[in-house]
Amino acid sequence: MPTFLNTTKVPPAPHPFYPVEANIVGYLANEWSVVTLLGIFASGWVVILGITLALVRRHNPALPSTEKASILWFVLSKCYTLC
């Protein structure tokens, strides 16, 4: 009897999780470097906190720096929790 190869089945991609033999459906390995990911993360926070600081300065320019820092900390922690 002839043996046919099943060429439609893709072998599972290797992953860093245990057990190594487990087939994780839909797993995609990261293609970006750590520096790139940290750069994107930091850029996002600079944009979010910059917009927040601009809004705070426009609505209450006499607010002390400690209060502005508290607002930025609140936005940072709450946005991080929600994302």
C-alpha positions as semicolon CSV with decimal commas, in nm:
position;residue;x (nm);y (nm);z (nm)
1;M;0,000;0,000;0,000
2;P;0,138;0,344;-0,090
3;T;0,193;0,594;0,188
4;F;0,084;0,952;0,130
5;L;0,221;1,251;0,315
6;N;-0,026;1,495;0,460
7;T;0,115;1,825;0,333
8;T;-0,178;2,036;0,450
9;K;-0,097;2,006;0,820
10;V;0,144;2,270;0,952
11;P;0,370;2,162;1,238
12;P;0,314;2,358;1,560
13;A;0,547;2,650;1,623
14;P;0,796;2,606;1,908
15;H;0,702;2,803;2,220
16;P;0,876;2,885;2,550
17;F;0,601;2,741;2,771
18;Y;0,580;2,412;2,960
19;P;0,508;2,142;2,875
20;V;0,712;2,196;2,561
21;E;0,520;1,923;2,378
22;A;0,188;2,106;2,421
23;N;0,028;2,238;2,106
24;I;-0,077;2,599;2,166
25;V;-0,325;2,691;1,895
26;G;-0,271;3,039;1,756
27;Y;0,067;3,096;1,924
28;L;0,282;3,349;1,740
29;A;0,637;3,419;1,846
30;N;0,734;3,778;1,914
31;E;0,910;3,934;1,616
32;W;1,011;4,265;1,778
33;S;1,312;4,326;2,000
34;V;1,282;4,428;2,364
35;V;1,419;4,774;2,282
36;T;1,149;4,827;2,018
37;L;0,873;4,714;2,255
38;L;1,001;4,940;2,534
39;G;1,025;5,231;2,291
40;I;0,664;5,185;2,181
41;F;0,553;5,152;2,544
42;A;0,741;5,465;2,652
43;S;0,618;5,664;2,352
44;G;0,260;5,579;2,436
45;W;0,304;5,696;2,793
46;V;0,473;6,019;2,683
47;V;0,175;6,095;2,457
48;I;-0,087;6,009;2,722
49;L;0,086;6,198;3,003
50;G;0,173;6,491;2,774
51;I;-0,190;6,536;2,674
52;T;-0,295;6,507;3,039
53;L;-0,041;6,767;3,149
54;A;-0,147;7,006;2,871
55;L;-0,513;6,973;2,975
56;V;-0,427;7,029;3,343
57;R;-0,218;7,337;3,262
58;R;-0,495;7,481;3,045
59;H;-0,777;7,427;3,296
60;N;-0,587;7,524;3,612
61;P;-0,253;7,697;3,548
62;A;-0,207;7,790;3,917
63;L;-0,209;7,428;4,032
64;P;0,103;7,339;4,237
65;S;0,356;7,096;4,089
66;T;0,282;6,836;4,355
67;E;-0,085;6,833;4,252
68;K;0,012;6,803;3,885
69;A;0,238;6,511;3,973
70;S;-0,049;6,347;4,164
71;I;-0,280;6,382;3,865
72;L;-0,017;6,237;3,631
73;W;0,040;5,946;3,871
74;F;-0,334;5,880;3,888
75;V;-0,365;5,882;3,508
76;L;-0,058;5,658;3,472
77;S;-0,180;5,401;3,723
78;K;-0,542;5,394;3,605
79;C;-0,460;5,378;3,234
80;Y;-0,208;5,101;3,299
81;T;-0,471;4,906;3,493
82;L;-0,729;4,947;3,217
83;C;-0,495;4,856;2,932
